Amino acid sequence: MAGLTAAAVAVTLLVVGGVVLAVTLREQGGEAGRLLSHATGDVDDVDHLPSDVAAWQRRPDGSEERSPGAPGWLPVRRDVQRVLAVSGPRVVERTVERTGSTYELRTERRPDGIVVQAAWSGAAHLRETTRLVTAVVVAMLVGLGLSVLVGVLVARRAIAPLELAMARQRRFVADASHELRTPLTLLTTRAQLLERSLRRDRAGTHAQAEALVADARRMGEVVTDLLLAASLEAQPDRREPVDVRAVATAAVEAAQSHAAERGITLSGPLPGEPSVVLGTLGPLRRVVDALVDNATRHAPRDGSVEVAVVSAGRRVVLRVADNGPGIDPAVVGRLFERFAHAPAADGRERSGFGLGLALVREVVEAHGGTVTGRDGPDGGAVFEVSLPSAT
């Protein structure tokens, strides 16, 4: 595309430059004829001619007059004799070579009997033509360079959305393949166990059904995260006031039952004035849910998770802290990468962050904020999200 754009602009420049040059040269040639015609037919005083025109004239009384700086070979007597002849022409025009230069020569016999011969040097014309051609060529080269640059920029700008869409599509396919593999395997296994239990007896059927429902719910959450991650940048920027404190309170209430199953104390945030930011409610709710879920999964049994929302100047800070083992130094630099893994709370299994923390970072950065993770002063992990305040 860049090459086609540059070629189109280059052809346009060539055509325009050629037309301008042709018109200018034609006008210059016509100007020479007009100057000589004026000098021989209208001028009575040859002392006031343009600098590139030399003239000689003879009056009926035989007196002669030359313009200042006229060359010594002027007049050309042969042309003078031709116009003075009884049957000769009144005007004679031709090109002559004198002293290594080319001159346009015009000899005219006026009705009042005055004979005038004027010469116009082609050297000045050649210099002017050379300057004109040089200027046109330089302008065309500069224009060609600019056209290539503009073509590249335009092509990149036109292709960038397509490349972004293709990259997002490839990433979505990779994420879907990675994240859905485990839930689908679990669903298949649970369904097979449930089918066998129902075939033999009903012992354990209820537990298998509960596990099947939990796996289906987890797969639904994964699909939700995938869709949000894939469409986050593509969605139009619809911003509205969002109370982060209210969103965090709702997230804590929703996660209470899950935390209670593991004996985890989930608290916060403290009541206070609304902490409002400009953003999109759905993605911001997913940020809080992901951080609370991450803290609950990594906190030990009978541990605690604390959620806090504070206003710090022109920023709203969401803080989620747990009393677990803290952040593994092996993944501290990859916390917000997709599919990073760290040891679980019991130290035996590998716990995957999946899309959770990576999605948190994407949503927060899309809202002009930052997210960090570190070890707490008294142990455990602390995650902080800082967003621009709307007030």
QUIDAFEN-V160589 format. One line per field, one symbol per residue. burial: 1 if it has 16 or more other ideal C-beta (glycine too) atoms within 10 Angstrom, else 0. A space follows every 10 residues. Layout:
# QUIDAFEN-V160589
burial: ???
This chain:
# QUIDAFEN-V160589
burial: 0100110011 0010001000 1000000000 0100110011 0010010010 0011111100 0000111001 0001110011 0110000000 0100000000 0011111111 0000111111 1101100010 0000010001 0011001100 1000100000 0000000100 0000100110 0010011001 0011001000 0000000100 1100100010 1100110111 0100000000 0111101110 1100100010 0001010110 0000111011 0011111111 1111111111 0011111111 1000111111 1111111100 0001110101 0100100000 0111111111 1111001010 1010000001 1111111011 0
